[in-house]
Amino acid sequence: MLKWILTLVIAIFLLGILTPHLARFIRFGRLPGDFAFRFRGRTYAFPFVSILLFSLLLWLLSRVL
């Protein structure tokens, strides 16, 4: 149980570090169907299509492995 929790914490940590850098290359959050708007000087983003594609990729990867 402890190994799974440690693995999950490390994976979330690495994803948190790598996601901003990878977003520049794969245009995560800027695909057609992703919504972003400004309200009172702040930008709010809702990457619906990006999340669907990312989930599909992870599902395919899990089926292959």
DSSP file (Angstrom, degrees, kcal/mol; ACC not computed):
  #  RESIDUE AA STRUCTURE BP1 BP2  ACC     N-H-->O    O-->H-N    N-H-->O    O-->H-N    TCO  KAPPA ALPHA  PHI   PSI    X-CA   Y-CA   Z-CA
    1    1 A M     >        0   0    0      0, 0.0     4,-1.9     0, 0.0     5,-0.2   0.000 360.0 360.0 360.0 -43.0    0.0    0.0    0.0
    2    2 A L  H  >  +     0   0    0      1,-0.2     4,-2.4     2,-0.2     5,-0.2   0.865 360.0  55.3 -65.3 -35.6    2.8    2.4    0.9
    3    3 A K  H  > S+     0   0    0      1,-0.2     4,-2.5     2,-0.2    -1,-0.2   0.896 107.7  49.2 -63.7 -40.2    4.6    1.7   -2.4
    4    4 A W  H  > S+     0   0    0      2,-0.2     4,-2.4     1,-0.2    -2,-0.2   0.900 111.6  48.2 -67.5 -40.2    1.4    2.7   -4.4
    5    5 A I  H  X S+     0   0    0     -4,-1.9     4,-2.4     2,-0.2    -2,-0.2   0.919 113.0  48.0 -66.0 -43.1    1.0    5.9   -2.5
    6    6 A L  H  X S+     0   0    0     -4,-2.4     4,-2.3     2,-0.2    -2,-0.2   0.909 112.1  49.6 -63.7 -42.5    4.7    6.8   -2.9
    7    7 A T  H  X S+     0   0    0     -4,-2.5     4,-2.5     2,-0.2    -2,-0.2   0.907 111.4  49.3 -62.2 -42.7    4.4    6.0   -6.6
    8    8 A L  H  X S+     0   0    0     -4,-2.4     4,-2.5     2,-0.2     5,-0.2   0.907 110.9  49.3 -64.0 -43.1    1.3    8.1   -7.0
    9    9 A V  H  X S+     0   0    0     -4,-2.4     4,-2.2     2,-0.2    -2,-0.2   0.915 112.9  47.1 -63.3 -43.4    2.9   11.1   -5.2
   10   10 A I  H  X S+     0   0    0     -4,-2.3     4,-2.7     2,-0.2    -2,-0.2   0.910 112.1  50.4 -65.3 -42.1    6.0   10.9   -7.3
   11   11 A A  H  X S+     0   0    0     -4,-2.5     4,-2.6     2,-0.2    -2,-0.2   0.919 112.0  46.8 -63.4 -43.7    4.0   10.6  -10.5
   12   12 A I  H  X S+     0   0    0     -4,-2.5     4,-2.2     2,-0.2    -1,-0.2   0.898 112.4  51.1 -65.0 -39.7    1.8   13.7   -9.6
   13   13 A F  H  X S+     0   0    0     -4,-2.2     4,-1.5    -5,-0.2    -2,-0.2   0.937 112.3  45.3 -61.6 -47.5    5.0   15.6   -8.7
   14   14 A L  H  X S+     0   0    0     -4,-2.7     4,-2.8     1,-0.2     5,-0.2   0.898 112.4  51.1 -65.5 -40.5    6.7   14.8  -12.0
   15   15 A L  H  X S+     0   0    0     -4,-2.6     4,-2.4     1,-0.2    -1,-0.2   0.889 107.8  53.8 -62.8 -38.2    3.5   15.6  -14.0
   16   16 A G  H  < S+     0   0    0     -4,-2.2    -1,-0.2    -5,-0.2    -2,-0.2   0.848 114.1  41.5 -64.2 -33.9    3.3   18.9  -12.2
   17   17 A I  H  < S+     0   0    0     -4,-1.5     4,-0.5    -5,-0.1    -2,-0.2   0.897 120.8  40.4 -78.7 -42.0    6.8   19.8  -13.2
   18   18 A L  H  X S+     0   0    0     -4,-2.8     4,-2.6     1,-0.2     3,-0.3   0.765  96.7  76.2 -82.6 -26.2    6.7   18.5  -16.8
   19   19 A T  H  X S+     0   0    0     -4,-2.4     4,-2.2     1,-0.2    -1,-0.2   0.896  93.7  49.3 -58.5 -46.9    3.2   19.6  -17.9
   20   20 A P  H  > S+     0   0    0      0, 0.0     4,-0.7     0, 0.0    -1,-0.2   0.882 114.8  46.0 -61.5 -34.6    4.0   23.4  -18.4
   21   21 A H  H  > S+     0   0    0     -4,-0.5     4,-0.6    -3,-0.3     3,-0.5   0.896 115.0  45.8 -73.4 -40.0    7.0   22.5  -20.5
   22   22 A L  H >X S+     0   0    0     -4,-2.6     4,-2.2     1,-0.2     3,-0.7   0.789 100.7  69.2 -71.7 -27.0    5.2   19.9  -22.6
   23   23 A A  H 3X>S+     0   0    0     -4,-2.2     4,-1.0    -5,-0.3     5,-0.6   0.819  93.8  57.2 -63.1 -30.3    2.2   22.2  -23.1
   24   24 A R  H 3<5S+     0   0    0     -4,-0.7    -1,-0.3    -3,-0.5    -2,-0.2   0.841 112.0  41.2 -68.5 -31.7    4.3   24.4  -25.3
   25   25 A F  H <<5S+     0   0    0     -3,-0.7    -2,-0.2    -4,-0.6    -1,-0.2   0.847 123.9  33.2 -86.6 -35.7    5.1   21.5  -27.6
   26   26 A I  H  <5S-     0   0    0     -4,-2.2    -2,-0.2     2,-0.0    -3,-0.2   0.360 100.3-124.1-104.8   6.3    1.7   19.8  -27.9
   27   27 A R  T ><5 -     0   0    0     -4,-1.0     3,-2.0    -5,-0.2     2,-0.2   0.856  37.4-170.9  56.0  39.7   -0.5   22.9  -27.5
   28   28 A F  T 3 <S+     0   0    0     -5,-0.6    -1,-0.2     1,-0.3    -2,-0.0  -0.449  70.8  17.5 -62.7 125.8   -2.3   21.4  -24.5
   29   29 A G  T 3  S+     0   0    0     -2,-0.2    -1,-0.3    -3,-0.1    17,-0.1   0.434 111.1  79.8  91.3   0.1   -5.2   23.7  -23.7
   30   30 A R    <   +     0   0    0     -3,-2.0    -2,-0.1    17,-0.1     3,-0.1   0.095  61.3 116.9-126.2  22.0   -5.3   25.4  -27.1
   31   31 A L  S >  S-     0   0    0      1,-0.1     3,-2.1    -4,-0.1     2,-0.2  -0.477  81.4 -82.0 -83.7 160.2   -7.0   22.9  -29.3
   32   32 A P  T 3  S+     0   0    0      0, 0.0    -1,-0.1     0, 0.0     3,-0.1  -0.462 122.0  35.6 -61.1 129.6  -10.4   23.7  -30.9
   33   33 A G  T 3  S+     0   0    0      1,-0.4     2,-0.5    -2,-0.2    15,-0.4   0.270  88.3 114.9 105.2  -9.5  -13.0   23.0  -28.3
   34   34 A D    <   -     0   0    0     -3,-2.1     2,-0.4    14,-0.2    -1,-0.4  -0.818  57.0-146.4 -91.5 131.2  -10.9   24.3  -25.4
   35   35 A F  E     +A   46   0A   0     11,-2.3    11,-3.9    -2,-0.5     2,-0.3  -0.821  23.1 168.8-105.4 136.7  -12.4   27.4  -23.9
   36   36 A A  E     +A   45   0A   0     -2,-0.4     2,-0.3     9,-0.3     9,-0.2  -0.990   6.4 166.8-142.3 135.3  -10.5   30.3  -22.4
   37   37 A F  E     -A   44   0A   0      7,-2.5     7,-3.2    -2,-0.3     2,-0.4  -0.987  29.8-123.9-147.4 157.7  -11.8   33.7  -21.3
   38   38 A R  E     +A   43   0A   0     -2,-0.3     2,-0.4     5,-0.2     5,-0.2  -0.849  26.0 175.3-103.4 136.5  -10.8   36.7  -19.3
   39   39 A F  E >  S-A   42   0A   0      3,-2.6     3,-1.4    -2,-0.4    -2,-0.0  -0.935  70.9 -17.6-143.8 117.5  -12.8   38.0  -16.5
   40   40 A R  T 3  S-     0   0    0     -2,-0.4     3,-0.1     1,-0.3    -1,-0.0   0.878 128.6 -48.8  54.4  44.1  -11.7   40.9  -14.3
   41   41 A G  T 3  S+     0   0    0      1,-0.2     2,-0.4     0, 0.0    -1,-0.3   0.441 117.6 104.8  82.3   0.1   -8.1   40.6  -15.3
   42   42 A R  E <   -A   39   0A   0     -3,-1.4    -3,-2.6     2,-0.0     2,-0.5  -0.876  63.5-134.7-113.7 148.5   -7.8   36.9  -14.8
   43   43 A T  E     -A   38   0A   0     -2,-0.4     2,-0.5    -5,-0.2    -5,-0.2  -0.888  17.2-166.4-103.6 127.3   -7.7   34.2  -17.5
   44   44 A Y  E     -A   37   0A   0     -7,-3.2    -7,-2.5    -2,-0.5     2,-0.4  -0.948   5.8-166.1-113.4 131.0   -9.8   31.1  -17.0
   45   45 A A  E     -A   36   0A   0     -2,-0.5    -9,-0.3    -9,-0.2    -2,-0.0  -0.948  15.5-173.8-122.5 138.5   -9.2   28.0  -19.1
   46   46 A F  E     -A   35   0A   0    -11,-3.9   -11,-2.3    -2,-0.4     2,-2.0  -0.836   8.6-168.1-127.4  90.9  -11.4   24.9  -19.6
   47   47 A P     >  +     0   0    0      0, 0.0     4,-2.1     0, 0.0     5,-0.2  -0.446  24.0 155.7 -83.9  69.9   -9.4   22.5  -21.8
   48   48 A F  H  > S+     0   0    0     -2,-2.0     4,-1.9   -15,-0.4   -14,-0.2   0.940  73.2  40.8 -61.5 -51.0  -12.3   20.0  -22.5
   49   49 A V  H  > S+     0   0    0     -3,-0.3     4,-2.6   -16,-0.2     5,-0.2   0.881 113.5  53.9 -69.3 -38.3  -10.9   18.6  -25.8
   50   50 A S  H  > S+     0   0    0      1,-0.2     4,-2.5     2,-0.2    -1,-0.2   0.910 109.3  48.6 -62.4 -41.4   -7.4   18.4  -24.5
   51   51 A I  H  X S+     0   0    0     -4,-2.1     4,-2.5     2,-0.2    -1,-0.2   0.898 110.8  50.9 -65.9 -40.2   -8.5   16.4  -21.5
   52   52 A L  H  X S+     0   0    0     -4,-1.9     4,-2.2     2,-0.2    -2,-0.2   0.926 113.0  45.2 -63.1 -44.2  -10.5   14.0  -23.7
   53   53 A L  H  X S+     0   0    0     -4,-2.6     4,-2.4     2,-0.2    -2,-0.2   0.904 113.4  49.8 -66.0 -40.9   -7.5   13.4  -26.0
   54   54 A F  H  X S+     0   0    0     -4,-2.5     4,-2.3    -5,-0.2    -2,-0.2   0.901 111.5  49.1 -64.5 -41.0   -5.1   13.0  -23.0
   55   55 A S  H  X S+     0   0    0     -4,-2.5     4,-2.4     2,-0.2    -2,-0.2   0.895 110.6  50.8 -64.9 -40.2   -7.5   10.5  -21.4
   56   56 A L  H  X S+     0   0    0     -4,-2.2     4,-2.6     2,-0.2    -2,-0.2   0.910 110.1  49.7 -63.9 -42.1   -7.8    8.6  -24.7
   57   57 A L  H  X S+     0   0    0     -4,-2.4     4,-2.5     2,-0.2    -2,-0.2   0.920 112.0  47.5 -62.6 -43.8   -4.0    8.4  -25.0
   58   58 A L  H  X S+     0   0    0     -4,-2.3     4,-2.3     2,-0.2    -2,-0.2   0.889 111.8  50.7 -65.0 -38.1   -3.7    7.2  -21.5
   59   59 A W  H  X S+     0   0    0     -4,-2.4     4,-2.0     2,-0.2    -2,-0.2   0.931 111.7  47.2 -64.0 -45.7   -6.4    4.6  -22.0
   60   60 A L  H  X S+     0   0    0     -4,-2.6     4,-1.9     1,-0.2    -2,-0.2   0.908 111.8  51.1 -62.3 -41.3   -4.8    3.3  -25.2
   61   61 A L  H  X S+     0   0    0     -4,-2.5     4,-2.2     1,-0.2    -1,-0.2   0.901 109.8  49.1 -63.0 -41.0   -1.4    3.2  -23.5
   62   62 A S  H  < S+     0   0    0     -4,-2.3    -1,-0.2     1,-0.2    -2,-0.2   0.845 110.1  51.6 -68.1 -32.7   -2.9    1.2  -20.6
   63   63 A R  H  < S+     0   0    0     -4,-2.0    -1,-0.2     2,-0.2    -2,-0.2   0.855 111.1  47.9 -70.8 -34.3   -4.5   -1.3  -23.1
   64   64 A V  H  <        0   0    0     -4,-1.9    -2,-0.2     1,-0.2    -1,-0.2   0.905 360.0 360.0 -72.3 -42.2   -1.2   -1.8  -24.9
   65   65 A L     <        0   0    0     -4,-2.2    -1,-0.2    -5,-0.2    -2,-0.2   0.484 360.0 360.0 -81.6 360.0    0.8   -2.4  -21.7
